[in-house]
Amino acid sequence: MVNRPVAPTAPELVLETDTGSTVMSPSRDYHVGRDPSCDIVIDDARVSWHHAVLRPEYDHWTLEDENSTNGTYTDGHRVHAWDVGPGTVIHFGSPADGPFAVLNRRPAPDAAPVSLTGTLRRPTTVRPLPARTVRIGRAADNDLVVDDLLVSRHHAELRSLSDGTYEIVDLHSHSGTYLNGVRVTSAAVGTGDIVGIGHSDFYLVGDTLQEYVDTGEVSLDVQDLTVAVERGQRTLLDHVSFPVGEKSLLAVVGPSGAGKSTLLNALTGQRPADRGTVLYDGRDLYHDYAELRQRIGLVPQDDILHAQLTVHSALSYAAELRFPQDTAKAEREARVDEVIRELGLEQRAGQHVHSLSGGQRKRVSVALELLTKPSLLFLDEPTSGLDPGMDRSVMHMLRGLADDGRTVIVVTHSVLSLDVCDRLLVLAPGGKVAYYGPPEEALPFFGFDQWPEAFEAFERERDRDWAGTFRSSPLYARYVADATAQPRRPRSGPVVITPPPRPRTWCSQLGTLVRRYTAALSSDRTFLAIMIALPFVMGAMARALAGGRLTQQTAMNALLILCVGGVLTGAANGVRELVKERVIYQRERAVGLSRSAYLMSKVVVLGTVTVLQAVVLTLVALLGVDLNAPGGEGVLMPPLVEITIAVALLAFTAMMLGLLVSALVRKEEVTMPLLVLLAIVQVVFCGALLKLDGVPGLEQLSWLVPARWALGAMAGTVGLGRIVPGRLTSDPLFEHSAGVWLLDTGMLLVLSALFGVLVSRLLRRHEPVVMRK
């Protein structure tokens, strides 16, 4: 090497090879070869011991071949001396398949990375910039084929414009086309701009188009993450920093309230940190979240599966929702089978999820997230509730996933299998880093023999500066400060994260959700038994009260039982359906599920079931019974038809009310007591027991009770005031007239719509922060 007393004005460059990258300063020469003493060592038999040298010459760099045996090549030509610069691709030993290096301009410390990944990896392919339009997509007829199920068949076009510039145009793809992390429909592309399509990224360097495929071997660098609530009065995360290497398994432990879940939400973008930066392979995760979110998998603590489905069915429906709409069924099924094999679930593919052990269900949850090939996989308490054997089995599974080329981060309370992890992050109360490094060095650092002693110390000595002790230790320098080459990047401005694109249209999502929900309900034998039995039982009770004819003694009780039956039928169908699927909904919403499509799928399936039950209930109760209507006629239609419509609308509205309760509560266990309460309220305020007309307060309150309007419609059909004279039946809503009957039934539709709007608003409350738009 020759040190130059006067530094040339040549730019600093970064030379990327298969084994890493080297920052080249214009103050000296850089030698390339197999000799371990070379500046850039390439261990390939075709490369000479001293192969070539890169020299700064005034305002540029030159490449000189040092009489190598097999030659040095650029642009397919063997060279002996050549001017090089950003974008130059150099092949050593062979112009076709020899090891190669790429030159890039070095980004400024506070600038976005010029290279695709920020860690200056070797490009997957390098091709000359096109002189025409190049179509990019998954189908074989594209000019540039991207083998990725997240990519649409015809995804985007890179267009060469007449002025020599380029433009990227999205072809109505489902997962989106991104420029520097921002979704675009069309935009100009310049040197250094990153075009993201699925797991592939493209950028223009000189006269070449370089492609990088995210295969999963990515690093994560967390810098000074801070999260505060209550207007900054309480800190949940306090300047948390640590690096995670490629193919690493990181465990995050700490006492309750130490901020583990907050950290998980910050790292996945579910709830971005107030301050600090997360670097995904050198790229700002928050800034580029729109593009990078599809490369992140999250397995919540609770299973994200419909327990009534088989393993294969659950994964197939998930693939249908997550992959683009133009993905063929055969392509989705092939990916499902691939994931099943990867996690060793072949023998369980046809088994119902509810019949699996806890560890097996966790494997299926992980398999669901692996469908889209995430590079970062996060798990929240995956071993919670498992016995020690299952605990270790799950952790070894995660070890295998990391070894296969992913970065895996697991939040856990269990310390039984920390030895299989590469790194351990210990959070102390207040969200502070008490330790980061190899698991085996943690307890000696704290001075304890067992983990329970350490956790007791965290709780007992809350005022102790655990983070300060760690920062002043040699372990901090070794495993945090000196373990990353990423520059510090203070965040500039607030985080703006938009909802993800929908991989499928609203109608397509609705169709998939309806089929999946129908399959889940039809596999639930308990639900089917109750669904079939309830209308027959309630109908039989009403028929016993009605006898052969509605009379003064039987009419009111028969109609009241129909009201109670309609309410119980509808509300029982809906009262558990949202709360029991809350974790599933939250995860699917985070990857592009439409809130309205999800709600509508419930309305369509449950509504159909509920209306059919109401029809059965009414026919069992009144078919063949003399309804004693005025002149044997209803208001607008035959009496039995009108009563059937009223009961069906009541049951449907009660189902919507049940969904409202299900969206409101936090635990499934409280839904049954609330169902009983709903039934009692309907009975009290329907108008059969209390006089409501003209009673201030009670009358207005009864307007919100569906049974009030349903009883009014049925009473109007049969002319109840004529059959059962009295102060209760003189209610104007019981009048035998077309206008009143239409008002009664119309109000049931209005209440259904009102309850639907409220359910949608309540669903929003349970969504990730980034989805509440």
C-alpha positions in Angstrom: 0.0 0.0 0.0 1.2 3.5 -0.8 0.2 6.4 1.4 -0.2 9.6 -0.5 0.8 12.9 1.2 -1.8 14.8 -0.7 -5.2 13.2 -0.8 -6.9 13.3 -4.3 -10.4 14.7 -4.7 -11.7 11.3 -5.7 -14.9 10.4 -3.8 -15.1 7.9 -1.0 -16.5 4.7 -2.4 -17.9 1.5 -0.9 -16.8 -1.8 -2.6 -19.2 -4.6 -2.1 -18.3 -8.2 -2.4 -19.9 -11.5 -1.5 -18.2 -11.5 1.9 -18.8 -7.9 2.9 -18.0 -4.3 2.1 -15.0 -2.0 2.3 -15.1 1.8 2.5 -12.4 3.1 0.2 -10.7 6.4 1.2 -9.0 8.4 -1.6 -5.9 8.6 0.6 -4.4 5.3 -0.5 -4.6 2.3 -2.8 -6.6 -0.9 -2.3 -5.3 -4.3 -3.4 -7.5 -7.2 -4.4 -6.5 -10.9 -4.4 -6.4 -14.2 -2.5 -3.4 -13.1 -0.3 -4.8 -12.6 3.2 -2.8 -9.4 3.5 -4.8 -7.8 0.7 -7.2 -5.1 1.5 -10.0 -6.9 -0.3 -9.6 -10.7 0.0 -11.5 -12.9 -2.4 -11.1 -16.6 -1.7 -11.7 -18.1 -5.2 -9.3 -20.3 -7.2 -9.8 -18.1 -10.3 -8.5 -15.1 -8.4 -4.8 -14.5 -8.4 -2.7 -14.1 -5.2 -2.3 -10.4 -6.1 -5.0 -9.8 -8.7 -5.8 -6.1 -9.1 -5.4 -2.7 -7.5 -7.8 0.2 -7.1 -6.1 3.6 -7.1 -7.5 7.1 -6.5 -6.4 9.5 -9.4 -7.2 13.1 -8.8 -11.0 13.2 -9.1 -11.7 9.6 -9.9 -10.6 6.0 -9.3 -8.8 3.6 -11.6 -8.7 -0.2 -11.7 -5.4 -1.9 -12.7 -5.0 -5.6 -13.3 -1.7 -6.9 -11.7 -1.0 -9.4 -14.5 -3.5 -11.8 -13.1 -3.8 -15.3 -14.6 -7.5 -15.2 -15.4 -8.0 -11.5 -15.9 -10.2 -8.6 -14.6 -13.4 -7.7 -16.4 -15.8 -4.8 -16.6 -18.8 -4.7 -19.0 -17.8 -8.1 -20.2 -14.4 -7.0 -21.5 -11.0 -7.8 -20.0 -9.2 -4.7 -18.8 -5.7 -3.8 -17.8 -6.3 -0.2 -16.7 -9.8 1.3 -16.5 -11.5 4.3 -14.9 -14.2 3.2 -12.5 -16.8 4.9 -10.3 -20.2 4.5 -8.6 -22.1 1.7 -10.4 -19.1 -0.1 -11.8 -19.3 -3.9 -11.6 -16.0 -5.7 -11.6 -15.6 -9.4 -12.3 -12.5 -11.3 -11.3 -11.3 -14.5 -13.1 -14.3 -14.8 -15.4 -16.6 -12.3 -17.1 -19.6 -14.6 -16.8 -19.6 -16.3 -13.4 -16.5 -15.1 -11.6 -16.7 -13.4 -8.2 -17.6 -9.8 -8.6 -17.6 -6.5 -6.7 -19.8 -3.5 -7.1 -18.7 0.1 -6.4 -21.1 2.5 -4.8 -20.8 6.0 -3.5 -20.6 6.2 0.3 -23.7 7.8 1.9 -23.4 10.7 4.3 -23.9 9.6 8.0 -27.2 11.5 8.2 -28.5 10.5 4.8 -30.6 7.7 3.7 -28.5 4.7 2.5 -27.6 4.9 -1.1 -27.4 1.1 -1.4 -30.4 -1.0 -1.4 -30.1 -2.6 2.0 -27.9 -0.1 3.8 -25.5 -2.9 4.7 -24.1 -2.8 1.2 -24.8 -6.4 0.2 -24.0 -8.2 -3.0 -26.7 -7.6 -5.6 -28.6 -10.6 -6.8 -28.4 -9.5 -10.4 -26.8 -6.6 -12.3 -28.1 -5.8 -15.7 -27.6 -2.8 -18.1 -30.3 -0.1 -17.8 -33.0 -0.8 -20.5 -33.4 1.4 -23.5 -37.1 0.6 -23.5 -40.0 -0.2 -21.2 -39.3 -3.2 -19.0 -42.3 -5.0 -17.4 -41.7 -6.5 -14.0 -43.9 -9.2 -12.4 -44.4 -12.8 -11.4 -45.6 -14.2 -14.7 -43.2 -15.7 -17.1 -44.1 -13.3 -19.9 -42.5 -10.3 -18.1 -39.2 -8.9 -19.2 -38.0 -9.1 -15.6 -39.5 -12.0 -13.7 -39.7 -11.8 -9.9 -40.5 -15.2 -8.4 -42.4 -14.0 -5.4 -46.1 -14.6 -4.5 -46.4 -11.1 -3.0 -45.7 -9.8 -6.5 -48.6 -9.5 -9.0 -48.5 -11.3 -12.3 -47.9 -8.0 -14.1 -46.8 -5.7 -11.3 -45.0 -2.6 -12.6 -43.1 -1.1 -15.6 -39.7 0.7 -15.6 -40.1 3.1 -18.5 -37.2 4.7 -20.4 -38.2 8.3 -21.2 -37.1 10.3 -24.2 -34.9 12.6 -22.1 -32.8 9.7 -20.9 -34.5 9.5 -17.5 -36.6 6.7 -16.1 -40.0 6.3 -14.6 -41.5 3.5 -12.5 -45.2 2.9 -13.1 -47.4 0.6 -10.9 -49.7 -1.7 -13.0 -52.5 -1.7 -10.4 -50.7 -4.3 -8.3 -52.2 -5.5 -5.1 -49.2 -5.3 -2.8 -47.9 -2.0 -4.2 -44.8 -0.5 -5.8 -42.6 1.6 -3.6 -40.0 4.3 -4.2 -37.7 4.9 -1.3 -40.2 3.2 1.0 -43.2 5.2 -0.2 -46.0 3.6 -2.3 -46.3 5.2 -5.7 -48.5 4.8 -8.8 -45.9 6.5 -11.0 -42.7 8.4 -10.2 -39.4 9.5 -11.7 -36.5 7.2 -10.7 -32.9 8.5 -10.4 -29.5 7.2 -9.3 -29.7 5.9 -5.8 -33.5 5.6 -5.6 -34.8 2.4 -4.3 -37.7 0.7 -6.1 -39.4 -2.0 -3.9 -41.5 -4.8 -5.4 -42.3 -7.6 -3.0 -39.1 -9.0 -1.5 -37.0 -7.5 -4.3 -35.5 -4.0 -4.5 -34.1 -2.4 -7.5 -32.0 0.7 -7.9 -30.1 2.6 -10.6 -26.3 2.7 -10.3 -24.5 4.4 -13.2 -25.7 2.6 -16.3 -26.8 -0.6 -14.5 -30.0 -1.8 -12.8 -29.2 -3.7 -9.7 -31.6 -6.1 -8.0 -31.4 -7.2 -4.4 -33.6 -10.0 -3.1 -34.4 -10.0 0.6 -33.8 -13.7 1.4 -34.3 -13.2 5.1 -30.7 -12.7 6.3 -31.1 -9.2 7.6 -29.9 -7.3 10.6 -31.8 -5.1 13.0 -30.3 -2.1 14.8 -32.4 -0.5 17.5 -31.3 3.0 18.5 -32.5 4.9 21.5 -36.2 3.8 21.4 -38.3 5.7 23.9 -42.0 5.4 24.6 -43.9 7.5 27.1 -47.6 7.7 28.0 -49.7 10.0 30.1 -48.3 13.1 28.4 -44.8 12.0 29.0 -45.3 11.4 32.7 -44.7 7.7 32.6 -41.9 6.1 30.5 -42.5 2.6 29.1 -39.2 2.3 27.1 -36.2 4.4 28.1 -33.5 4.8 25.4 -33.4 1.1 24.4 -30.5 0.3 22.0 -29.2 -3.0 20.8 -28.1 -4.7 17.5 -29.4 -8.0 16.2 -27.3 -9.9 13.7 -28.4 -12.0 10.7 -29.8 -15.4 11.4 -30.0 -14.6 15.1 -32.4 -15.7 17.8 -33.0 -13.0 20.4 -34.9 -13.6 23.6 -36.4 -10.6 25.5 -37.0 -11.2 29.2 -37.8 -9.1 32.2 -40.3 -8.7 35.0 -43.9 -7.7 34.4 -44.2 -4.1 33.5 -40.7 -3.9 32.1 -41.9 -2.9 28.7 -41.5 -6.1 26.7 -44.8 -5.8 24.9 -44.2 -2.1 24.3 -40.9 -3.0 22.7 -42.5 -5.6 20.5 -45.1 -3.1 19.3 -42.3 -0.6 18.6 -40.2 -3.0 16.7 -43.1 -4.3 14.5 -44.5 -0.8 13.9 -47.8 -1.6 15.6 -47.2 1.3 17.9 -44.1 3.3 16.7 -41.8 4.6 19.4 -42.0 8.3 20.3 -38.3 8.7 19.8 -35.5 6.6 18.4 -34.8 4.7 15.2 -35.2 1.1 14.1 -32.9 0.1 11.2 -33.9 -2.8 9.1 -30.7 -3.8 7.4 -29.6 -0.2 7.4 -33.0 1.2 6.3 -35.2 3.3 8.6 -38.0 0.9 9.4 -40.5 3.7 10.3 -39.7 5.7 7.2 -39.9 2.7 4.9 -42.6 0.9 6.8 -45.1 0.9 4.0 -42.7 -1.3 2.0 -41.0 -3.3 4.8 -44.1 -4.2 6.8 -44.7 -7.2 4.5 -41.3 -8.6 5.5 -42.3 -8.7 9.2 -44.1 -11.6 10.8 -45.8 -11.4 14.2 -47.1 -14.4 16.2 -49.2 -13.0 19.1 -49.5 -14.8 22.5 -52.9 -16.2 21.7 -53.4 -18.5 18.7 -54.3 -16.7 15.4 -56.3 -19.6 14.1 -59.9 -20.7 13.8 -59.9 -23.8 16.0 -62.7 -25.5 14.1 -60.7 -25.7 10.9 -58.1 -28.2 9.9 -54.5 -27.2 9.8 -54.4 -27.2 6.0 -57.7 -25.3 5.7 -56.7 -22.6 8.2 -53.4 -22.0 6.3 -55.1 -22.1 2.9 -57.6 -19.4 3.9 -54.8 -17.3 5.4 -52.9 -17.6 2.1 -55.9 -16.6 0.1 -56.3 -13.4 2.2 -52.6 -12.5 2.2 -51.5 -13.2 -1.3 -52.4 -11.0 -4.4 -55.7 -11.7 -6.0 -54.1 -12.9 -9.2 -52.3 -15.7 -7.4 -53.5 -19.1 -8.7 -54.9 -21.6 -6.2 -52.2 -24.1 -7.2 -49.5 -21.5 -6.3 -51.1 -20.8 -2.9 -51.5 -24.5 -2.1 -47.9 -25.2 -3.1 -46.7 -22.5 -0.6 -49.0 -23.9 2.1 -47.6 -27.4 1.6 -44.1 -26.0 1.6 -44.6 -24.4 5.0 -46.3 -27.5 6.4 -43.2 -29.5 5.5 -40.8 -26.9 6.8 -42.4 -27.0 10.3 -43.0 -30.8 10.3 -46.8 -30.7 10.3 -47.4 -33.2 7.5 -49.0 -35.7 9.9 -51.3 -32.9 11.3 -52.4 -31.3 8.1 -55.9 -32.9 8.2 -56.3 -32.5 11.9 -58.6 -29.9 13.4 -56.7 -27.1 15.2 -58.6 -27.5 18.5 -57.4 -31.1 18.8 -53.7 -30.2 18.6 -51.5 -29.9 21.6 -50.3 -26.4 22.7 -46.9 -26.7 21.1 -48.4 -28.0 17.8 -50.9 -25.1 17.7 -48.0 -22.7 18.2 -46.3 -24.3 15.2 -49.4 -23.8 13.1 -49.5 -20.1 14.2 -45.8 -19.7 13.1 -46.6 -21.5 9.9 -49.3 -19.0 9.1 -46.8 -16.1 9.5 -44.2 -17.9 7.4 -46.5 -18.1 4.4 -45.3 -14.7 3.1 -41.6 -15.5 3.9 -41.0 -12.8 6.5 -37.3 -11.9 7.2 -38.1 -10.7 10.7 -40.2 -12.9 12.9 -41.5 -11.7 16.2 -43.2 -13.9 18.8 -45.0 -12.8 21.9 -44.9 -15.4 24.7 -44.9 -18.5 22.4 -44.4 -20.9 25.3 -47.0 -19.4 27.7 -49.0 -22.3 29.3 -46.8 -25.0 27.9 -45.0 -27.7 29.9 -41.2 -27.7 30.0 -40.9 -30.2 27.3 -43.2 -28.3 24.9 -41.4 -25.1 26.0 -38.0 -26.5 24.8 -39.5 -27.9 21.7 -40.9 -24.5 20.6 -37.6 -22.8 21.4 -35.7 -25.3 19.3 -38.1 -24.8 16.5 -37.3 -21.0 16.6 -33.6 -21.9 16.7 -34.1 -23.8 13.5 -36.1 -20.9 11.9 -33.2 -18.5 12.6 -30.6 -21.0 11.3 -32.6 -21.3 8.1 -32.1 -17.6 7.4 -34.3 -15.3 9.5 -34.0 -13.0 12.3 -36.2 -14.2 15.2 -37.1 -12.1 18.3 -39.1 -13.8 21.0 -40.6 -12.1 24.1 -40.9 -14.6 26.9 -41.4 -15.1 30.6 -39.7 -18.5 30.4 -36.0 -18.8 31.1 -35.9 -22.6 30.6 -34.4 -22.6 27.1 -32.4 -19.3 26.9 -29.3 -21.3 26.0 -30.5 -21.9 22.5 -30.6 -18.1 21.8 -27.8 -16.1 20.3 -28.5 -13.0 22.3 -30.5 -12.1 25.4 -32.1 -8.7 26.2 -33.0 -8.2 29.8 -35.4 -5.2 30.5 -35.5 -3.8 34.0 -38.6 -1.9 35.3 -39.1 1.4 33.5 -38.2 -0.1 30.2 -34.4 0.1 30.6 -31.8 -2.2 29.3 -30.2 -4.1 32.2 -28.3 -6.5 30.0 -27.7 -7.4 26.4 -25.4 -10.1 25.2 -24.9 -13.9 25.2 -27.4 -15.7 27.6 -24.6 -17.5 29.4 -23.0 -14.3 30.6 -26.2 -12.7 32.0 -26.4 -14.3 35.4 -22.7 -13.9 36.2 -23.1 -10.2 35.2 -25.9 -9.7 37.7 -24.1 -11.8 40.3 -26.9 -14.4 40.8 -27.0 -18.2 40.3 -30.7 -18.4 39.3 -33.1 -16.3 37.3 -35.7 -16.1 40.1 -33.1 -14.3 42.2 -32.5 -11.8 39.5 -36.2 -11.1 38.9 -36.7 -10.6 42.7 -33.9 -8.1 42.7 -35.5 -6.2 39.9 -38.7 -5.9 41.9 -37.0 -5.3 45.2 -34.5 -2.7 43.9 -36.6 -0.6 41.5 -34.5 2.5 42.2 -31.2 0.9 41.3 -29.6 2.1 38.1 -29.6 -1.2 36.3 -29.1 0.5 32.9 -26.3 2.7 34.1 -24.4 -0.3 35.5 -24.7 -2.1 32.2 -23.6 0.9 30.1 -20.5 1.3 32.2 -19.5 -2.3 31.8 -17.2 -3.9 29.2 -20.2 -6.0 28.0 -22.0 -2.9 26.7 -19.0 -1.9 24.6 -18.5 -5.4 23.3 -22.1 -6.4 22.5 -23.8 -3.0 21.9 -21.6 -0.1 21.1 -19.0 -1.9 19.1 -21.2 -4.6 17.6 -22.8 -2.5 14.8 -21.4 -0.6 11.9 -24.6 1.4 11.5 -24.3 5.2 12.0 -26.5 6.8 14.6 -29.6 8.2 12.9 -31.7 10.6 15.0 -35.2 10.7 13.8 -36.2 13.8 11.9 -39.9 14.6 12.3 -42.8 12.6 13.4 -43.6 9.0 12.2 -46.3 8.9 9.6 -47.4 5.3 9.0 -50.2 4.5 6.7 -52.4 1.4 6.6 -51.2 -1.5 4.4 -52.5 -2.1 0.9 -55.2 -4.6 0.5 -53.8 -7.7 -1.3 -57.3 -8.4 -2.6 -60.4 -6.4 -3.5 -63.1 -5.8 -1.0 -65.5 -8.3 -2.7 -62.8 -10.9 -2.9 -61.9 -10.5 0.8 -65.6 -10.8 1.6 -66.0 -14.0 -0.4 -63.0 -15.6 1.3 -64.2 -14.5 4.8 -67.7 -15.8 4.2 -66.4 -19.2 3.0 -64.0 -19.5 5.9 -66.6 -18.4 8.5 -69.1 -20.8 7.0 -66.6 -23.7 7.2 -65.7 -22.8 10.8 -69.4 -22.7 11.9 -70.3 -25.9 10.1 -67.4 -27.7 11.8 -68.6 -26.5 15.3 -71.0 -29.3 16.3 -72.0 -27.6 19.5 -73.1 -24.4 17.6 -74.9 -26.5 15.0 -76.8 -28.4 17.7 -77.9 -25.2 19.5 -78.7 -23.4 16.2 -81.0 -26.2 15.1 -82.6 -26.9 18.5 -83.3 -23.4 19.7 -85.9 -22.3 17.2 -87.8 -25.6 17.5 -87.8 -25.3 21.3 -88.9 -21.7 21.4 -91.4 -22.3 18.6 -92.9 -25.3 20.4 -93.3 -23.1 23.6 -95.1 -20.4 21.6 -97.3 -22.9 19.9 -98.3 -24.4 23.2 -99.3 -21.0 24.5 -101.1 -20.1 21.2 -103.2 -23.2 21.0 -105.4 -23.5 17.9 -106.4 -19.8 17.8 -105.1 -16.5 19.2 -107.6 -15.4 21.9 -107.7 -12.9 24.7 -106.0 -15.4 26.9 -103.3 -16.6 24.5 -102.5 -13.9 22.0 -100.2 -11.6 24.2 -98.2 -14.5 25.6 -97.7 -16.2 22.3 -96.4 -12.9 20.7 -94.2 -12.3 23.7 -92.6 -15.7 23.4 -92.0 -15.1 19.8 -90.2 -11.8 20.8 -88.1 -13.6 23.4 -87.3 -16.4 20.9 -86.3 -14.0 18.2 -84.1 -12.0 20.6 -82.4 -15.1 22.1 -81.9 -16.7 18.7 -80.3 -13.6 17.2 -78.3 -12.3 20.2 -76.9 -15.8 21.0 -75.6 -16.1 17.5 -73.6 -12.8 17.6 -72.7 -12.2 21.2 -69.4 -14.3 21.2 -68.3 -14.0 17.6 -66.1 -10.9 17.7 -64.5 -11.2 21.1 -63.4 -14.8 20.5 -61.7 -13.8 17.2 -60.2 -10.6 18.4 -56.5 -11.7 18.2 -57.2 -13.1 14.7 -58.8 -9.9 13.6 -56.0 -7.7 15.0 -53.3 -9.7 13.1 -55.2 -9.9 9.8 -56.2 -6.3 10.0 -52.5 -5.4 10.3 -51.7 -7.1 7.0 -54.5 -5.5 5.0 -57.8 -7.0 6.0 -60.7 -4.6 5.4 -62.7 -3.8 8.6 -66.0 -3.5 6.7 -65.4 -6.7 4.8 -64.7 -8.6 8.0 -67.9 -7.1 9.7 -70.0 -7.8 6.6 -68.9 -11.4 6.5 -70.3 -11.8 10.0 -73.5 -10.1 9.0 -73.9 -12.2 5.9 -73.3 -15.6 7.5 -74.9 -15.0 10.9 -77.7 -13.0 9.3 -78.6 -15.9 7.0 -78.5 -18.4 9.8 -80.5 -16.1 12.1 -83.2 -15.3 9.5 -83.6 -19.0 8.7 -83.9 -19.7 12.5 -86.5 -17.0 12.8 -88.5 -18.5 9.9 -88.4 -21.9 11.5 -89.4 -20.4 14.9 -92.4 -18.6 13.5 -93.6 -21.5 11.4 -93.3 -24.0 14.3 -95.2 -21.6 16.5 -98.0 -20.4 14.2 -98.4 -22.5 11.1 -101.9 -23.8 11.1 -103.0 -21.5 14.0 -105.9 -19.1 13.5 -104.3 -15.7 13.9 -107.6 -14.0 14.3 -106.5 -11.1 12.2 -109.2 -8.5 11.2 -111.1 -10.0 8.3 -108.4 -12.7 8.2 -106.1 -10.2 6.5 -102.8 -8.6 7.5 -101.9 -5.0 6.9 -100.1 -5.5 3.6 -99.6 -9.3 3.3 -101.1 -12.5 4.7 -100.8 -12.4 8.6 -98.3 -15.3 8.9 -96.0 -13.7 6.3 -96.1 -10.3 8.2 -95.4 -12.0 11.5 -92.6 -14.0 10.0 -91.0 -10.8 8.6 -91.3 -9.1 12.0 -89.7 -12.0 13.8 -86.9 -12.3 11.2 -86.1 -8.6 11.4 -86.2 -8.8 15.2 -83.8 -11.7 15.3 -81.5 -10.0 12.8 -81.5 -6.8 14.8 -80.8 -8.8 18.0 -77.9 -10.4 16.2 -76.5 -7.0 15.4 -77.0 -6.0 19.1 -75.1 -9.2 20.1 -72.2 -8.2 17.8 -72.2 -4.8 19.5 -71.9 -6.5 22.9 -69.2 -8.8 21.5 -67.2 -5.8 20.2 -67.6 -4.0 23.5 -66.5 -6.6 26.0 -62.9 -7.6 26.7 -63.4 -11.2 27.7 -65.6 -13.9 26.2 -66.7 -15.1 29.7 -68.9 -12.1 30.3 -71.0 -12.5 27.2 -73.4 -15.1 28.5 -74.5 -13.0 31.6 -74.9 -10.1 29.2 -77.1 -12.2 26.9 -79.4 -12.9 29.8 -79.5 -9.2 30.6 -80.4 -8.4 27.0 -83.3 -10.9 27.0 -84.7 -9.4 30.3 -84.4 -5.8 28.9 -86.3 -6.9 25.8 -89.1 -8.5 27.8 -89.5 -5.5 30.1 -89.4 -2.8 27.4 -91.3 -4.5 24.6 -94.6 -3.1 25.7 -96.2 -6.4 26.8 -95.7 -5.9 30.6 -95.5 -2.2 31.1 -97.4 0.8 29.6 -94.7 2.7 27.7 -96.8 5.1 25.5 -96.9 8.5 27.1 -94.6 7.7 29.9 -91.7 10.2 29.8 -88.3 8.6 29.9 -89.5 5.0 29.5 -91.1 5.6 26.1 -87.9 7.2 24.7 -85.8 4.5 26.2 -87.9 1.8 24.6 -87.2 3.2 21.2 -83.8 1.6 21.4 -85.2 -1.8 22.2 -85.8 -4.0 19.1 -88.5 -6.1 20.7 -90.6 -2.9 21.2 -90.9 -2.4 17.4 -91.3 -6.2 16.6 -94.1 -6.7 19.1 -95.8 -3.6 17.7 -95.6 -5.0 14.1 -97.0 -8.3 15.2 -99.7 -6.7 17.3 -100.7 -4.5 14.4 -100.9 -7.5 12.0 -103.4 -9.4 14.3 -105.1 -6.3 15.6 -104.1 -7.1 19.2 -106.1 -4.2 20.6 -109.2 -5.8 19.3 -108.4 -9.3 20.6 -107.1 -8.1 24.0 -108.7 -4.8 24.9 -106.9 -2.8 27.6 -104.5 0.0 28.4 -101.5 -1.9 27.3 -102.8 -2.8 23.9 -104.0 0.7 23.2 -100.4 1.6 22.3 -100.3 3.5 19.0 -97.5 1.3 17.8 -100.0 -1.7 17.9 -102.4 -0.1 15.5 -103.6 -2.2 12.5 -102.5 0.1 9.7 -100.0 0.0 6.9 -98.2 3.2 8.1 -97.6 1.9 11.6 -96.6 -1.5 10.5 -94.0 0.0 8.1 -92.8 2.3 10.9 -92.3 -0.7 13.2 -90.4 -2.8 10.7 -88.5 0.2 9.4 -87.2 1.0 12.9 -85.8 -2.5 13.2 -83.8 -1.8 10.0 -82.7 1.6 11.4 -81.6 0.0 14.7 -79.7 -2.7 12.7 -77.8 -0.1 10.8 -77.1 1.9 14.0 -75.7 -1.1 15.7 -73.6 -1.9 12.7 -72.0 1.5 12.7 -71.3 1.2 16.4 -69.7 -2.2 15.9 -67.4 -0.8 13.3 -66.3 2.0 15.6 -65.6 -0.4 18.4 -63.7 -2.7 16.1 -61.4 0.2 15.3 -60.6 0.6 19.0 -59.1 -2.9 19.1 -56.9 -2.4 16.0 -53.2 -1.6 15.9 -52.5 2.1 16.2 -51.4 2.3 12.5 -54.7 0.9 11.3 -57.1 3.3 13.1 -57.9 5.4 10.0 
